[in-house]
Every structure is written in structure tokens, then in C-alpha cells.
Amino acid sequence: MSNNLLNRKWLVVFLQVVAWVVFFSLPFLLRPNGPQQNTNKTDTSSWISRYYVINNLFWVLLFYLNAMVLVPRIFNRKRFATFVLVHFALFMVYIGIGWVNNALFRDSKHFYWSGHILFTFFVFLFMLATSTAVRMGIDWVRAEKLADEKINENLKTELTLLRSQVSPHFMFNVLNNMVALARKKSDLLEPSLMKFSSLMRY
């Protein structure tokens, strides 16, 4: 079931697009509906729009960078210290992006470091955990698929070996030997027939 879903690339892409749309819509769905206290709505709205776009681009890049590069090349090779350091550097880069974005596109000179860092830290951890879990899930499904293919190959090899053993020449040789035992009225004929019957049944 999982393998069939993964093989349908259009469905995988569609689910990713839906997930990103839902994630990007959360700020609008969860924001309060009370009156705004901003005195300069044009400036605030413009700054929020720019920050929103830059912020979401960073989350998308982080998700796929972690899933496609960092997890398979660092985490799966058990280089956990390097993995943590790389993500700490990415977290600091994101904080720097927020500060630069505030300095360039907003007139306000006040940047709320504590609130920004705390909120970003939890979102960063969520994005990191999600992308890591997705990558590990994909790797697990692929490993299961490879294991199934290996089992099927082993079964095919065994079947081919059995077919080669039960060849017409083998059958004729066994029957000729039994005919010879029957002519000699040998006591070995009955156990030979039983063994041959067990072999054919197998």
C-alpha cells in the first residue's frame, strides 16, 4: 500500500502542496480578530508581507535541505554532533535574516529578540522533526521494498534450481533405475518409490 502511494509521484507532490498551503495559512487562521493598534498600517502590512515571503522560503529550503541532504549524508551516518552544529548554524542564519529583514523593510528600530527567538525555536524544531520523520519514513519504505524484491529474487532462484533438478533427463534416469530394481525384484524399489514420490510432491 505504502509503496503504491510512493510510486504515484503526482499524489506525493499534491500532498506536499496541500501540507505547505495549510502550514502557510496558519498565521492567518490563528491570528486574533480584535482591533489593530498599529498607527502605520501601510508600513506594517508591507513589512509583514515581505517578512512572510522570506520566512516561508526559509522554511521550505530548511525542510528539503534537511530531508534531502542533511539526514541521508550526516544523520544516517551517525554524525550527530555535525548534524546538531549544522542546524544550530541554520538557526542563527534564520535569526540574522529576521534582523536584516526588520532593519531593511521596517522603520522600527526595535527588534524583539526574546519573542522572535523563542517562537522561531519551536517552529524550527517542528520543521526539523517533521522533515526528519518524513525522510526516515521514505527510507524505511524503500528498505522494505528492497527487502521484498530480494525475497522475490531468492524465491525465483530457488524455483529455477528446483526446475533444473526436476528435468526430463533426471526423471528418465530415476525411472530407468526403478525399472532395473523391479527386474531384479530388489527390496530397494519400494523405498526408492517413496523417496521419488516425496520429491515430486515437494
Stockholm file with secondary structure:
# STOCKHOLM 1.0

chainA/1-202         MSNNLLNRKWLVVFLQVVAWVVFFSLPFLLRPNGPQQNTNKTDTSSWISRYYVINNLFWVLLFYLNAMVLVPRIFNRKRFATFVLVHFALFMVYIGIGWVNNALFRDSKHFYWSGHILFTFFVFLFMLATSTAVRMGIDWVRAEKLADEKINENLKTELTLLRSQVSPHFMFNVLNNMVALARKKSDLLEPSLMKFSSLMRY
#=GR chainA/1-202 SS CHHHHHHCHHHHHHHHHHHHHHHHHHHHHHSCCSCCCCSCHHHHHHHHHHHHHHHHHHHHHHHHHIIIIIIIIIITTTCHHHHHHHHHHHHHHHHHHHHHHHHHHCSCCCCCHHHHHHHHHHHHHHHHHHHHHHHHHHHHHHHHHHHHHHHHHHHHHHHHHHHHHSCHHHHHHHHHHHHHHHHTTCTTHHHHHHHHHHHHHC
#=GC SS_cons         CHHHHHHCHHHHHHHHHHHHHHHHHHHHHHSCCSCCCCSCHHHHHHHHHHHHHHHHHHHHHHHHHIIIIIIIIIITTTCHHHHHHHHHHHHHHHHHHHHHHHHHHCSCCCCCHHHHHHHHHHHHHHHHHHHHHHHHHHHHHHHHHHHHHHHHHHHHHHHHHHHHHSCHHHHHHHHHHHHHHHHTTCTTHHHHHHHHHHHHHC
//
